[in-house]
Amino acid sequence: MKKKQLQNLFIVYFSILPIFSLYFMHNRIATLIELLIAIALAILTIIYIKEARSKIYIPISYLCIVLIYLFINYYRSYNFTSLVPGNFNYNVIDESLTIIKLITPVMLLYFLYYINFNLKQYFLIINIWTIFITSNIIFTNILKLSLCSYNSNTISYSIFEWNNNLNYLETASKGFFTYANQQAAMLVLLLPLIFYKFIENWKYIFLISALLISGLMMGTRVSSLGLILVLFCLIIIYIIFTIIKQHKFQYHIIISLIPLTLSILILPISPYNNRNNEFVNENNEIEISYLTKRNLNQTENIEGNNDKKYKIKYFNTKVNNYYLPEIFYEKYYPIIYDTDFWYNFIKDTPLNKINYRYIEKSIIKRVKEINDNNYDKLFGISNTRIQNIVNIEQDFILHYFAFGIIGMLILLIQYFIIIPYEIHNFLKYKIFFRITLLSSITLFVFVSILTGNIINSLNIIIPFSLVLSMTYNKNIDKNNTNLL
């Protein structure tokens, strides 16, 4: 098999990746197929590319380090202490599967180095992703067939029917995709790269417009407000870049103000804005009701009262189930096993500070506190246990608690070195492409910091791996001189 044929196989594989993000592909079999194809392509690379074979010790050495960490992770599972029976059921198979997902980018980067796509091949794949994702979201919205971004129901209103009085659950749409936040991360990843192509060719304005419209339809903070801010910043950065470099200004950039302006005008009636308005109004009403309830139902003096029944009674009197849903203290981390935690939580935490992410982190911190092991900071308490308690919807915080400092350095190494490395590339080559690539990568990582279920999903990190592989592809800089 020639290298060109192998490249074509990789192109086909990467091009069809968005299909695995569709809701009917959300199962273990589809994920396994997605992973097995990647492994098969890696094996073919080793077989047919001599240079890849000659340095195969690099990925093998990395895998050995990962296996050592997994052994430590497994060994430490025997010495875990908690107040909940079963210690949250550590499972080495589930732990291994999560680790495999996390190390997939590192492994793919090695093989993509030898596949060595050119810029045209990269953008063939990126264009296919953009067209597939945006058309899926836009057309299903217009036809009112789309799934809601926040549940699995079908939307009731299309973009042509938006107004301030509509509930966001009836308008925010994610197409036929499984998770809105994952597709929002993809849109953020794609926009800077599509903007770069727009500088070369004005016809890419249609893809920029499609990305912004899709973002507004999805209705999340990242997809709606985020994409507008990203496009605005890219325009400003390009203008500054051309002035500093004294490069010929591409006047067709002015037309990018059209989708930007229209998006800003639509934003006030978008699902994102309606969701914010509903939350503000609902929070105000609930807080007033809650404060009134507290004033009317004062309990006895709590000083010196350590009775478990009393603490549960106090908790039930003070708890606001809008801010702290029952599922947290009844199912995820039951109050009957750790009454003191929930009693102190409701007594000491201001109402305006309570939100899902704060609750999630507070529970996991408490679990670590009960285990009382200094090595938890270095090696974590395992992803399995955290998932069996409650999923923290902030990827990097989740993986810090799950794998510790050492585990994060091993399993997420690419995220710590890639941004400084790409900054180095820009300073070295000083081309606008490097700015857009840096923006794409940085924004993706930033979204992962803000939200969850991104970097542990193969459907997202495999496409991200392809974009990462552009950072070390020197052919791009040698052949791309139009923006020097």
Backbone hydrogen bonds, N-H to C=O, Kabsch-Sander energy under -0.5 kcal/mol:
donor,donor_aa,acceptor,acceptor_aa,energy
6,L,2,K,-1.9
7,Q,3,K,-2.6
8,N,4,K,-2.0
9,L,5,Q,-1.8
10,F,6,L,-2.1
11,I,7,Q,-2.5
12,V,8,N,-2.4
13,Y,9,L,-2.3
14,F,10,F,-2.8
15,S,11,I,-2.2
16,I,12,V,-1.6
17,L,14,F,-0.8
19,I,16,I,-1.6
20,F,16,I,-0.5
20,F,17,L,-1.7
21,S,18,P,-1.5
22,L,19,I,-1.6
23,Y,176,F,-3.0
25,M,22,L,-1.9
26,H,23,Y,-1.3
27,N,25,M,-1.9
31,T,27,N,-1.9
32,L,28,R,-2.6
33,I,29,I,-2.5
34,E,30,A,-2.5
35,L,31,T,-2.2
36,L,32,L,-2.9
37,I,33,I,-2.4
38,A,34,E,-1.4
39,I,35,L,-2.2
40,A,36,L,-2.6
41,L,37,I,-2.3
42,A,38,A,-1.9
43,I,39,I,-2.3
44,L,40,A,-2.2
45,T,41,L,-1.9
46,I,42,A,-1.9
47,I,43,I,-2.2
48,Y,44,L,-2.6
49,I,45,T,-1.9
50,K,48,Y,-0.6
53,R,49,I,-1.4
54,S,50,K,-2.1
55,K,51,E,-0.9
56,I,53,R,-1.5
58,I,55,K,-1.9
60,I,56,I,-1.8
61,S,57,Y,-2.5
62,Y,58,I,-1.9
63,L,59,P,-2.5
64,C,60,I,-2.0
65,I,61,S,-1.9
66,V,62,Y,-2.2
67,L,63,L,-2.5
68,I,64,C,-2.2
69,Y,65,I,-2.2
70,L,66,V,-2.6
71,F,67,L,-2.3
72,I,68,I,-2.2
73,N,69,Y,-2.8
74,Y,70,L,-2.6
75,Y,71,F,-2.9
76,R,72,I,-2.4
77,S,73,N,-0.6
77,S,74,Y,-0.8
78,Y,75,Y,-1.3
79,N,76,R,-1.2
80,F,77,S,-0.7
87,N,84,V,-1.9
89,N,86,G,-1.9
95,E,91,N,-2.2
96,S,92,V,-2.2
97,L,93,I,-2.3
98,T,94,D,-2.0
99,I,95,E,-2.1
100,I,96,S,-2.4
101,K,97,L,-1.9
102,L,98,T,-2.1
103,I,99,I,-2.0
104,T,100,I,-0.8
104,T,101,K,-0.6
107,M,103,I,-2.0
108,L,104,T,-2.8
109,L,105,P,-2.4
110,Y,106,V,-1.3
111,F,107,M,-1.4
112,L,108,L,-2.9
113,Y,109,L,-1.3
114,Y,110,Y,-0.7
114,Y,111,F,-0.6
115,I,111,F,-1.4
116,N,112,L,-2.3
122,Y,118,N,-2.1
123,F,119,L,-2.4
124,L,120,K,-1.4
125,I,121,Q,-1.6
126,I,122,Y,-2.3
127,N,123,F,-2.3
128,I,124,L,-1.8
129,W,125,I,-2.5
130,T,126,I,-2.4
131,I,127,N,-2.6
132,F,128,I,-2.5
133,I,129,W,-2.8
134,T,130,T,-2.3
135,S,131,I,-2.1
136,N,132,F,-1.9
137,I,133,I,-2.0
138,I,134,T,-3.0
139,F,135,S,-2.2
140,T,136,N,-1.3
141,N,137,I,-1.4
142,I,138,I,-2.5
143,L,139,F,-2.2
144,K,141,N,-1.1
145,L,140,T,-2.9
146,S,140,T,-1.6
147,L,175,G,-2.5
148,C,153,N,-3.2
149,S,172,A,-1.6
151,N,148,C,-0.7
155,I,146,S,-2.3
156,S,170,E,-1.9
157,Y,170,E,-2.1
161,E,158,S,-1.9
162,W,159,I,-1.1
166,L,163,N,-1.3
170,E,167,N,-2.1
171,T,168,Y,-1.1
172,A,168,Y,-2.8
173,S,217,M,-3.2
174,K,147,L,-2.5
177,F,174,K,-1.4
178,T,21,S,-2.4
180,A,149,S,-0.6
183,Q,179,Y,-1.4
184,A,180,A,-2.3
185,A,181,N,-1.8
186,M,182,Q,-1.7
187,L,183,Q,-2.4
188,V,184,A,-2.1
189,L,185,A,-2.0
190,L,186,M,-2.2
191,L,187,L,-2.3
193,L,189,L,-0.5
194,I,190,L,-2.6
195,F,191,L,-2.5
196,Y,192,P,-1.7
197,K,193,L,-1.6
198,F,194,I,-2.0
199,I,195,F,-1.7
200,E,196,Y,-1.1
201,N,197,K,-2.6
204,Y,201,N,-1.9
205,I,202,W,-1.9
206,F,203,K,-1.6
208,I,204,Y,-2.1
209,S,205,I,-2.5
210,A,206,F,-2.0
211,L,207,L,-2.3
212,L,208,I,-2.2
213,I,209,S,-2.6
214,S,210,A,-2.5
215,G,211,L,-2.2
216,L,212,L,-2.1
217,M,213,I,-2.3
218,M,214,S,-2.1
219,G,215,G,-1.6
224,S,220,T,-2.4
225,L,221,R,-0.7
226,G,221,R,-2.0
227,L,222,V,-0.7
228,I,224,S,-1.2
229,L,225,L,-2.2
230,V,226,G,-2.4
231,L,227,L,-2.5
232,F,228,I,-2.2
233,C,229,L,-2.4
234,L,230,V,-2.5
235,I,231,L,-2.1
236,I,232,F,-1.9
237,I,233,C,-2.9
238,Y,234,L,-2.5
239,I,235,I,-2.1
240,I,236,I,-2.3
241,F,237,I,-2.7
242,T,238,Y,-2.6
243,I,239,I,-1.7
244,I,240,I,-2.6
245,K,241,F,-2.8
246,Q,242,T,-0.9
247,H,242,T,-1.5
251,Y,249,F,-1.0
253,I,250,Q,-1.9
254,I,251,Y,-1.9
255,I,252,H,-1.4
256,S,253,I,-1.6
257,L,254,I,-1.8
258,I,255,I,-1.4
260,L,256,S,-1.4
261,T,257,L,-2.7
262,L,258,I,-2.6
263,S,259,P,-2.1
264,I,260,L,-1.9
265,L,261,T,-2.1
266,I,262,L,-2.2
267,L,263,S,-2.0
269,I,266,I,-1.9
270,S,267,L,-1.6
273,N,267,L,-0.5
274,N,270,S,-2.3
275,R,271,P,-2.5
276,N,272,Y,-1.9
277,N,273,N,-2.5
278,E,274,N,-2.4
279,F,275,R,-2.3
280,V,276,N,-2.4
281,N,277,N,-2.4
282,E,278,E,-2.7
283,N,279,F,-2.9
284,N,280,V,-2.1
285,E,281,N,-2.0
286,I,282,E,-2.6
287,E,283,N,-2.7
288,I,284,N,-2.1
289,S,285,E,-2.2
290,Y,286,I,-2.7
291,L,287,E,-2.7
292,T,288,I,-2.1
293,K,289,S,-2.2
294,R,290,Y,-2.3
295,N,291,L,-2.0
296,L,292,T,-1.9
297,N,293,K,-1.6
305,N,302,I,-1.8
306,N,304,G,-0.8
311,K,307,D,-2.2
312,I,308,K,-2.2
313,K,309,K,-2.3
314,Y,310,Y,-3.1
315,F,311,K,-2.6
316,N,312,I,-2.6
317,T,313,K,-1.7
318,K,314,Y,-2.0
319,V,315,F,-2.6
321,N,319,V,-0.6
323,Y,320,N,-0.6
324,L,320,N,-2.9
328,F,325,P,-1.6
329,Y,325,P,-0.7
330,E,326,E,-2.2
331,K,327,I,-1.4
332,Y,327,I,-2.8
333,Y,328,F,-2.3
335,I,329,Y,-2.7
337,Y,334,P,-1.2
338,D,334,P,-1.2
342,W,338,D,-1.5
343,Y,339,T,-2.6
344,N,340,D,-2.6
345,F,341,F,-2.5
346,I,342,W,-2.3
347,K,343,Y,-1.6
348,D,344,N,-2.5
349,T,345,F,-1.7
353,K,350,P,-1.7
354,I,350,P,-0.7
354,I,351,L,-1.1
359,I,355,N,-2.6
360,E,356,Y,-2.8
361,K,357,R,-2.4
362,S,358,Y,-2.2
363,I,359,I,-2.3
364,I,360,E,-2.0
365,K,361,K,-2.4
366,R,362,S,-1.9
367,V,363,I,-2.2
368,K,364,I,-2.4
369,E,365,K,-2.3
370,I,366,R,-2.4
371,N,367,V,-2.1
372,D,368,K,-2.1
376,D,373,N,-1.9
377,K,374,N,-0.9
379,F,375,Y,-3.2
380,G,376,D,-2.0
381,I,401,F,-2.3
382,S,402,A,-2.5
386,I,382,S,-1.5
387,Q,383,N,-2.7
388,N,384,T,-1.8
389,I,385,R,-0.7
389,I,386,I,-1.1
390,V,386,I,-2.2
393,E,391,N,-0.5
394,Q,392,I,-1.0
395,D,448,S,-1.1
395,D,451,T,-2.4
396,F,448,S,-0.6
398,L,394,Q,-2.8
399,H,395,D,-2.6
400,Y,396,F,-1.5
401,F,397,I,-2.1
402,A,398,L,-2.4
403,F,399,H,-2.6
404,G,400,Y,-1.8
405,I,377,K,-2.3
406,I,378,L,-1.8
407,G,378,L,-1.1
407,G,403,F,-1.3
408,M,404,G,-2.3
409,L,405,I,-2.1
410,I,406,I,-1.8
411,L,407,G,-3.1
412,L,408,M,-2.5
415,Y,412,L,-1.2
416,F,412,L,-0.7
416,F,413,I,-0.9
417,I,413,I,-1.3
418,I,414,Q,-1.9
421,Y,417,I,-2.0
422,E,418,I,-2.3
423,I,419,I,-2.2
424,H,420,P,-2.1
425,N,421,Y,-1.9
426,F,422,E,-2.2
427,L,423,I,-2.2
428,K,424,H,-1.7
429,Y,425,N,-2.9
430,K,426,F,-2.7
432,F,483,L,-0.8
434,R,431,I,-0.8
435,I,431,I,-0.8
436,T,432,F,-2.1
437,L,433,F,-2.5
438,L,434,R,-2.1
439,S,435,I,-2.5
440,S,436,T,-2.5
441,I,437,L,-2.4
442,T,438,L,-2.7
443,L,439,S,-2.5
444,F,440,S,-1.8
445,V,441,I,-2.3
446,F,442,T,-2.5
447,V,443,L,-2.4
448,S,444,F,-1.9
449,I,445,V,-1.7
450,L,446,F,-1.8
451,T,447,V,-2.6
457,S,454,I,-1.6
458,L,456,N,-0.5
460,I,457,S,-1.5
461,I,457,S,-2.6
462,I,458,L,-1.7
464,F,460,I,-2.0
465,S,461,I,-1.8
466,L,462,I,-1.5
467,V,463,P,-1.7
468,L,464,F,-2.6
469,S,465,S,-2.0
470,M,466,L,-0.6
470,M,467,V,-1.2
471,T,468,L,-1.9
472,Y,469,S,-0.5
473,N,470,M,-0.7
474,K,472,Y,-1.1
476,I,473,N,-1.1
477,D,473,N,-0.6
478,K,474,K,-1.9
479,N,475,N,-2.2
480,N,476,I,-1.2
481,T,479,N,-0.8
484,L,481,T,-1.3
